[in-house]
Amino acid sequence: MKKRKLKFVDLFAGVGGIRLGLEEVLRRNSVEFECVFSCEIHPKAQETYELNYGEKPYSDIRNLEKLPNHDVLLAGFPCQAFSYAGKQKGFADTRGTLFFEIERLLGAAKSKPKYLLLENVRGFTTHDNGRTFKTVIERLENLGYKVKPLLLNSSNFNVPQNRVRIYLVCKLKDEPNISLQSDVGHSDSHKFKKSKVQPDIFEDTEVKSMTVKDVIEKNVDEKYLCSEAFINQLKDALDGEPFENLHGVRLIDYRGGNSIHSWDLGLKGHCSKDERDFMDALISNRRKKHFGDHQDGKRLNLEQIKTFWDKPNVKRVISSLIKKGYLSEEEGTYNPVAGNMSFEVFKFLDPDSISITVVSSDANKLGVVVNGMPRRITPRECARLQGFPDSFKLHPNDNWAYHQLGNSVSVPVISAVFDDVVKHNSDFLKPFQPLFPI
């Protein structure tokens, strides 16, 4: 007897990353499937979706009256509207938020899907002191669903990116059986690098985690190379050291450590070694608790500065830095003046570690050093940082491709979640398979 297809809907679909993860699991389990409805409001994301799935998603979910019958609902719903809703309603309900559209459509359905997978940013769990998250869980429970929340870091799923997201696995009437446990992973790429071998999700064996170098293309179009002017600034900052010293370096003025600053690049005028050393010492020390607990660091006077930088020429260095505009003076206290750090690259990825979180606003400004030269990552490399296969078609406009990938999900995490659901919930696939594997 031939079993029916598994039917699913893909809401707030973006370019279809959640769909891709689900379909991969269904194919591995020899399940026939059909996406009976997709929805995405952004026209450029619709174009990429259509390139890959041959269908143009419905646009504005707020104009939709009902969904076709389906078995699984997927939704990477935005939560921008929660801020407004929280101020106005105190989260007494979810009206005015885009989650409400999911709630509304499920409430109107004659036959609800048995499973939901909802995805959102990590901050969704703590917004408005957790009331937003609590309200959403309560609303799902009122619809008849039991919810298993999972905070997962993509870097734990062989994806070379530090990306923590919340996944809500929901099952109608019954508690979903899930063996995966919330794990936010390493807090940054430096800590990850110290422990690159991760346990396999379902086995006792150890597997080598992917790092940035595993996604890098050796030869790319010249348009991704850094400009000559920027390269010269980087040379000055490195004092003749090789560009490989940029691995893991961020371009920022308010942070010490593995960073390059405006005074290193000479944005407001060339700085001597003493001047650069002074500025580095100032930003590293002004946040220390014995100077105060100011979030952005306290303005320090000369006596305080001399506790960590007491060279004979300190007054001359300070005067020069004020004249160049790197330092401000107010009633005998001093503070760094941030420079305009809007360059082609704001962070150079360490090939032996993972990427910082890829986001839509600056995915195009992540850099790497390859063949001894600094450049921006390509859209294809960006897609690989999200675990998309090379067969996935990217938007032909690079800017839109970067933007869409920064907004997307890490595909292997979605597959891992559904693999876990399949393994521990026999009713997930049984109605759709001639033979259900044990």
N, C-alpha and C positions, 0 to 999 in steps of 0.2 A: 504494500500500500504506500503510495507516494505521499510524503508529508508536505504540508504547506510551507510557503516561504515565510521567513521571519521578516516582519515589516517594522520599519522604524521611521521616525521623523527627526529632522536635524534643525533645531531652532538656534537663532543667533549663531549661525553656522560659520561665519568667517569664511575661510577658504576650504573648510571641510576637514580639519585635522582630527576632530573627535570621530567623525564618520570614518575616516581612513583607519584609525585604530581599531574601531569595531569591526569593520569589514575584513581587516587582516585576520582577526580571530575567527570570524565566521568561515572564511575560506579555509583556514587550517583545520576546521572541524567539519568541513564538507557540508556546510549549511547554505542552502539557497536563501537569498535575501533580496529585499526591495526597499529602497528609500521612497516612501509614499508621499513625503512632503519635506521641503527644505525652505528655510526662511533666513534672509540676510539683507539688511537695509542698505549697506554701503555698495554703490554701483560698481566700484572697482574690485571689491571682494567678490561680487557676483560674477564678474568677468573671469576671475581666476577659478572660481568654483565651477563655472560652466566649461572652462578649458579642461578640467579634470574629470568631471562627472557627466558632462553632456546635458546638463539641465541648468536653467537659470532660476535661482531661488526666488520665492515670493519676497516682496520688499518689506512692507511695514506690518509687523505682527499685530499692531494695535487696530488694524483694519480687518483682521481675520475673525470670523465668527466661530469657526469650529475646525477641528483637525480630523483628517480621515482616521479610521480605525488603525491601530498599530500596536506592536508588542513592546517596543523599547523607545523611550524618548531621550534624546540627547540635547543638551543645552549648555552652551558656555555663556550664560547670561551676564550682561554688564551690570555694574552696581553703582554707576555714577549718580543715579537718581536717589540713592538712599540718603545722601547727605541732606537733600531738601526734605525728603519724607521724614527724616528723623527730627528736624527742627520743627516741622509743622504738626506732626502727628504723635511724636514720641513713640513711634512704632506700635501704636495701637492696632494698626493694620498695615497692609503692604500696598495700598492704593497710591498711585503716583510713581511706583517703581516698575522696572521692566520684569522683575520676578512676578509681579501681579499678573502679567499676561500669561505666564505659564500656569499660574494658579487658576486664572479665569478659564483657560481652555480645558484644563483637566477637570475643573468643576462642571463644565458644560458637557463633557464627554459621556455618552451613554455607556461606552465600554472603555474603562481606563487601561492604559498600558501597564503591564505587570512590573516592568523595571524602568527606572529613570537613572540617568547619569548626568549630574549637574556639576559644572566646573566654574571656579571663580578665583580671584586673587587672594593671597594669604590675608590681606588686611580686612577682607570681608568678615573674617571670624572675630575680629576685635573692634570693628566699627561701632561707634556709640556704646563703648564699654560692653560689647557683646550682645546688645539688645537686638541689633539687626539680624545677626545669625540665629539667635534664639527665636525670633519671630518667624523667620523662614522655616526653621525646623518644625515649629508648632503648626504652621500653615500646611506643610506637607503631611504632617501627622493627621491633621483634620481632614485631609483628602483621603486618608486611609493608608498612607505609606509609613513604613518603618525605615529609619534613615541611619546609615552608617557613614559618618564623616571621616575622611582620610586627608591628613596633611602630608603631602609627599613632595620630595625633592627630585627633580628630573635626573640629577647626577647619580642617584641610586639605581637608575634603570638604564645604565649604559648610554646615557646622553651627556655629552661634555658641556654641561651648563648648570650653573647654580640657580635653579628655578623652583621655588616652593609655591605650590598651589593647593587649594582645597577642592576635594572631590567628594560629592555626596552620592553615595550608592543607595538607591531607594528601591524598596520592594513592596508591592501592594499586599497588605494584610499581614505578611510575615516578615520577621527579621531576616535581612540578607546575611548569609554565612560568608564571612570574609576572613581570610587568614592574614592579609596584609595589615600592617600596623603603621600608624602615623609615624613618620620619621622625617624631620626637616633637614637631615644631613649636615654637612659641614657648613659653617657660617660664611666661609669665604674660600677663594681658590688656593690661598696659601696653606690653610689647614687641610684642604683636600689633597694637596700635593704630598703631604706627609703620610698619607694613608690612601694610596691609589688602588689597592686591591680590595674590592668589595665582594661580599658573599653573594652568590647567585640567589635569586628570589625564592626559588622553590627547591633548590638542591643544597646539599652540604658542601659542594665543591666551591673552590675559589675561582673567580674570573677576573681578568684584567679589565679595568674600566677604561672606556674610551677617553681620550684627552683631545685637546684642540688640534694637535698635530695630525690626528686621524681624519680630520675633515678638511684639511688644507689642500688647495689645488696648487700644484707646483708652478704652472705657467698660466697667467691671467692677462686679460686685456690691460693695456697701459693706462686706461682711464681709472683703474683702481690704485695706481701708484700715487704716493703722496707728491704734492707739488714741490718744485725745486726750492721755493722760498721756505716752505715748512721743513724740508729736509735739512736745509742750512741752519735753521733755528735748532733743530734737534741735534745737529752736529755740535753746535756751540754748547748746548746743555750737557752733552756727553763728554765734553773736553777731549775729543779725539778717540774716545773708546768706541768699540764696534757697536753697530745698531742692535746686535743681539742683547745688549744691556737694557734694551727697552722692554724685554719680556716681563709682563706683569705690571708695567708702569702705567700710572694714571696721571693725566694732566689736570691738576687742580691746585688752587692756592691755599685752601683752608685745611689741608691735610698734609701731614709729614709722611714718614715711611717711604714706601716705594713710589714716589711721586716726582713729577717735574712741575716746576712752578713758573710763573711769569718772569720772575727775576733770573731763573736759569735760562730762559729763552731770550731774555733781553727785550721784552716787549715794550718797555718804557725807557729803554737805554741799557747799555751793557753794564753788567755788575761784576765787580772784582770777586776773587775767591772769598775774601773776608766778608764782603757784603752778602754773598749768597749763603755763606755759613751762618752769618748772623740771622738772616731771615729764616733759614731752616730751623735754627735753634729756638727762635721766637715762636714759631707756630707749633713746635713740638712741646714747648714748656708752658705756654700761656693758659692751657686748659688744666694744668695740674691743680689738684684740690687745694693745696696750701695757698694758691693765689686766688681762690674763689671757685664757685660752682657754676659760673656763667656758661650757658650752653655753647656759645660760639667763642669762648675764651675771653679772659679779662684783659683790659688795657693795663700794661705794666709800666711802672716808673723805672728810672735808671738804676736805682738800688736793687730792685727786684730782678732786673735784667742781668745785673752783674753777678747774681748768684749762679747763673749758668753760662754767661758769656762775658768774661772779665778781661778783655784784651786792652792794652794801652790805648789803642786807636778807636775805642768803642764810640766816643762822642763824634769823631770824624765820620765813622761809618754810618751812624744814625743820621747825621746831617746830610750826607750824600744820598742816602736812601729816601729821605723826605723830599729832597730837591728833585729826584727822579720820579717820585710819585709812588714808590713801593711801600712807603711807611707814612702814617699820619701821626701828628702830635696834637695833644689836647691837654692843656694844663699840666704839662710835665709827664704825661703818660703816652704810651706808644702802641700802635696797632697796625697790623698789615693792611694794605689796600689791595683788594682782589683785582686781578687783571682780567681782561676779556679772553677767556680760554676757549673760545668757540673756534676750534680748529677742525681739520678734516678727520682727525682722530682724537678721542678723549681718553681712550684706554687701549693699551696694547696688550693683547692676550698672551698668556704664557703657554707655549705649545705643549708643555709637560703637565699642564693642569687643566681646569675647566674654565669656561667663560663665565663672566658675570651674567646676571639675568638679561636676556635679550628683550628689549622693550621697543615699542613702535616709534617712539620719539627720536631715538638715536641709535637704532640698530645699524644704520649706515655709517656710524662713526666709531665702530669697533675696528681696531687695527691688529696687524700681525707683522712680524719681520720674517720674510721668506727670501731665500737666496741672498741674504745680506742686505736687503732693502726693505724699508717700512712701506706698508700699503694698507688700504682699507680691506676688510673682508668682502668677498663677493656675495651676491644674493644666494648663490648656490651653497656657499659655505655657511651662510646664515641659516638656510633651510636644514643643513646637516646638523647644525647646533640644536635644532628643534627635533631632530630625529626623522625628518621627512626623507623618503627614498629619492634617489636621483631621478626616478621615473616621474616624480610629481612635477607638473608644469607650473612654473612661476609666472607671475605677471610680467609681460614684456617690458614694462616701465620699471626700472630699478628702484626708484623711490617708492612706488606702490608695493613692490615686492618686499622691500625691507619693512615697510610699515605693516603689511599684512602678517609677515612672519613674526614680528614682535608682538602682535596681538594674538597669535595662535597658541595652540597647546603643543606639548612635547608628545608626539605620536606614540612612542614606545611606552609611555606611562599609561596612556589610554588602553593600549593593548594588554599591558600587565594587569590593569584593574579588571578588564573583561576576562582575561585568562583565569584570574582568581575567582571571579563570579562563576564561570563555567565549571571550574574544578570543584567548587563547594556548594553549588546550587543545581541539582539535577534537573529541575524544572525549567531552567533557562533555555536550554537547547533541545530538550527531549521532544517537544511537539514538532520539531522541524527536521529531525534526522530519522532516516530509515533505521539506523542502529546508533544507539547512544554509547559512546566509549566510556568505560569506567576508569 
